[in-house]
C-alpha cells in the first residue's frame, strides 16, 4: 500500500511511502528522481524503483519536489528535498520506519540531490538544508551529476546546471560550494556510484570525479547508457540492491570495491 504525504503547501511538495509486508519497523530508502531538475520530469521516474525496494523489505519513499520551470531551482529544490527527509519522523506510519537506516537512491539530477543530502550534516549554518533532522546512512548515486562546476563548464544538459543554480560558478561561487556533492565529500557515509559506461547524458567522468574526492566510495561501471541504471530488471539495479542489502543495518561499514 502506498500513501501520499505533503511536506509543504505547493502541489509538488509531496512524498509517497510504500511499506513492505509485515508489521516490524523497516529500513528506509528514499528515491530521488532525475531529469536535470526540470519540470518536464517527475516522480513517475522514481516509482518503479520504490515499488521494487518495498518488495525487498524496505520502507520506500519516492519524493517529488519543485523543479526549474515550476518554482524550483536555487534554493527551492534543495529546501524541498531537505524538508521531505526531515518529515519522515512525523509521518503517520513513522513507527514502521527504522530511521537508524536511511538510504538515499538518486538518478542523474536525483543522484546530485542524493549526494547533496548525504552531506547535509557538513553544510554551514544558514545554507539550504543545513542542520538536518534526519541523517543519511548510505547513498547510491546512479549516473549522478556530482561535480556541478565541471558540469556547468561542459554545458551539461543544455545549461541545466546554470539554470538550476541561477548562473555559472563565477557568478555564484557560494551556491556551488554548498550544492555540489564533490564539494561536500567525503561525508563519512558509505556511497556507491553506479554509472553506465556509454552514458553520454551524464558522462562517467562525473562518477570518477566523485571517487577522486571520496576514495572510500565504491564505483560500479556497467554496460549501457544513462537509463540502464534505473532498469529494475537489469544487472545495474541488482548491484544497487545487493549493495543496499549490505547496508540495511545501523552501524559502521567498511566499503569494498564493487566488481
C-alpha positions in Angstrom: 0.0 0.0 0.0 1.3 3.4 -0.9 0.3 6.6 0.9 0.9 10.2 -0.1 2.1 12.9 2.3 2.6 16.6 1.8 5.7 18.3 3.3 4.7 21.8 2.0 1.8 23.8 0.6 2.8 23.5 -3.1 1.2 20.6 -5.0 4.6 19.4 -6.0 5.8 19.1 -2.4 4.8 15.5 -1.5 6.3 12.1 -0.9 4.9 8.6 -1.5 5.5 6.0 1.2 5.3 2.3 0.3 5.7 0.0 3.3 6.9 -3.6 2.9 4.9 -6.6 4.1 4.8 -7.3 7.9 4.5 -5.0 10.9 8.1 -4.6 12.1 10.0 -1.3 11.6 11.8 -1.4 8.2 14.9 0.3 7.0 14.1 3.3 4.9 15.2 4.0 1.3 14.4 7.4 -0.2 14.3 7.6 -4.1 15.0 10.9 -5.8 14.2 11.1 -9.4 16.2 12.8 -12.1 15.5 15.0 -15.1 18.1 17.8 -14.8 16.0 19.4 -12.1 13.5 20.4 -14.8 9.7 20.4 -14.6 9.3 18.1 -17.6 10.4 15.1 -15.4 8.6 14.0 -12.3 8.2 11.4 -9.6 6.9 8.8 -12.0 10.6 8.0 -12.7 11.1 7.1 -9.1 8.0 4.9 -8.6 9.3 1.7 -10.2 12.4 1.8 -8.0 10.5 2.5 -4.9 8.0 -0.3 -5.6 10.8 -2.8 -6.1 12.6 -1.7 -2.9 9.4 -2.3 -0.9 9.2 -5.9 -2.2 12.8 -6.3 -0.8 11.8 -5.2 2.7 12.5 -1.5 2.5 10.1 1.3 3.6 10.4 3.0 0.2 9.9 6.8 -0.2 9.5 8.4 -3.6 9.9 12.2 -3.4 8.5 14.8 -5.6 10.0 18.3 -5.5 9.7 21.7 -7.2 11.7 21.8 -10.4 13.1 24.6 -12.7 10.1 26.0 -14.6 7.6 25.4 -11.8 9.1 27.2 -8.8 12.2 25.1 -8.3 15.9 25.8 -8.7 18.1 27.6 -6.1 17.4 27.2 -3.3 13.9 25.8 -3.5 14.7 22.3 -4.8 17.3 21.8 -2.1 14.9 23.1 0.5 12.2 20.6 -0.7 14.5 17.6 -0.5 15.6 18.5 3.0 12.0 19.1 4.1 10.9 15.7 2.7 13.7 13.9 4.5 13.0 15.8 7.8 9.3 15.0 7.6 9.9 11.2 7.9 9.8 11.0 11.7 6.4 12.8 11.7 4.6 10.5 9.2 1.6 8.7 10.5 3.4 5.4 9.9 6.6 6.5 11.5 6.5 3.6 13.9 7.1 1.4 10.8 10.2 3.3 9.8 13.6 2.3 11.2 15.3 5.7 10.7 18.6 4.4 12.0 19.0 3.1 8.5 18.2 5.8 6.0 19.5 5.2 2.4 19.1 7.6 -0.4 19.0 6.5 -4.0 19.1 9.0 -6.8 19.5 9.0 -10.6 21.1 11.8 -12.7 19.9 15.1 -11.1 18.4 12.9 -8.4 21.9 11.5 -7.9 23.1 15.0 -7.3 20.3 15.5 -4.8 21.1 12.2 -3.1 24.8 13.1 -2.9 24.0 16.5 -1.5 21.6 15.1 1.1 24.3 12.7 2.2 26.5 15.7 3.1 23.8 17.9 4.7 25.4 17.5 8.1 28.5 19.2 6.8 26.7 22.3 5.5 27.5 25.6 7.1 24.8 27.3 9.2 22.3 29.1 7.1 22.9 27.1 4.0 19.9 25.4 2.4 19.4 22.0 4.1 21.8 22.7 7.0 21.2 21.2 10.4 19.4 18.1 9.2 16.8 16.4 11.4 17.4 13.1 9.8 20.8 11.7 8.8 21.6 9.6 5.7 23.4 6.4 6.5 24.0 5.1 2.9 23.7 6.5 -0.6 23.5 5.1 -4.1 24.3 7.7 -6.8 23.1 6.5 -10.2 24.8 8.4 -13.0 24.8 11.4 -10.7 25.6 15.0 -11.6 28.1 15.2 -8.8 30.6 17.9 -9.8 28.4 20.9 -10.6 31.3 23.2 -11.5 32.5 20.7 -14.1 29.0 20.0 -15.4 28.4 23.7 -15.8 31.6 24.2 -17.6 30.7 21.4 -20.0 27.2 22.9 -20.6 25.7 19.6 -19.5 22.0 19.2 -20.2 21.9 22.4 -22.4 22.8 24.6 -19.5 20.8 22.6 -16.9 23.2 23.4 -14.0 23.3 27.1 -14.6 19.5 27.1 -14.9 19.3 25.2 -11.6 21.7 27.5 -9.7 20.9 30.7 -11.4 24.2 31.2 -13.2 27.7 29.9 -13.7 30.2 29.3 -10.8 32.0 32.6 -11.3 28.7 34.4 -10.6 27.5 32.3 -7.7 30.6 30.6 -6.1 28.8 30.3 -2.8 25.9 28.4 -4.3 28.2 25.9 -6.0 30.2 25.4 -2.8 27.1 24.2 -0.8 25.2 22.5 -3.6 27.9 20.3 -5.3 28.4 16.8 -3.8 32.1 16.9 -4.7 32.5 20.0 -2.5 30.9 18.2 0.5 32.7 14.8 0.0 33.9 12.8 1.8 30.9 12.7 4.0 31.8 9.7 6.2 28.8 7.9 4.8 29.1 4.7 2.6 28.5 5.6 -1.0 28.0 3.6 -4.1 28.3 5.3 -7.5 26.7 3.3 -10.4 27.2 4.5 -13.9 26.7 3.3 -17.5 30.0 3.3 -19.4 28.2 4.5 -22.6 26.4 7.3 -20.8 26.6 10.5 -22.9 23.9 12.4 -21.0 25.9 12.5 -17.7 29.4 11.1 -18.6 31.1 8.7 -16.2 33.7 11.4 -15.6 31.2 12.7 -13.0 31.4 9.5 -11.0 35.2 9.3 -11.4 35.4 12.8 -10.1 33.4 12.0 -7.0 35.6 8.9 -6.3 38.7 11.2 -6.5 37.4 13.3 -3.6 36.0 10.4 -1.7 38.3 7.4 -2.2 36.1 5.3 0.1 33.2 5.5 -2.4 32.5 2.3 -4.3 32.3 2.5 -8.0 30.4 0.2 -10.4 30.7 1.0 -14.1 28.3 -1.1 -16.1 27.4 -1.7 -19.7 24.8 0.7 -21.1 23.6 4.2 -21.3 22.1 6.8 -19.0 18.9 5.0 -18.2 20.3 1.5 -17.7 21.0 2.1 -14.0 17.3 2.5 -13.3 16.1 -0.5 -15.1 14.8 -2.7 -12.2 15.1 -5.8 -14.3 18.7 -5.2 -15.2 22.1 -6.0 -13.7 22.9 -2.5 -12.6 19.9 -2.5 -10.4 20.9 -5.8 -9.0 24.3 -4.3 -8.0 22.4 -1.5 -6.3 20.0 -3.7 -4.3 22.8 -6.1 -3.3 24.8 -3.1 -2.0 21.8 -1.7 -0.1 21.3 -5.1 1.5 24.8 -4.9 2.9 24.0 -1.6 4.4 20.5 -2.2 5.8 21.6 -2.4 9.4 22.8 0.5 11.5 26.4 0.9 12.4 29.8 1.5 10.7 30.6 -0.2 7.5 33.8 -0.9 5.6 33.5 -0.1 1.9 34.7 -2.7 -0.6 35.1 -2.4 -4.3 32.2 -3.4 -6.4 33.4 -5.6 -9.3 
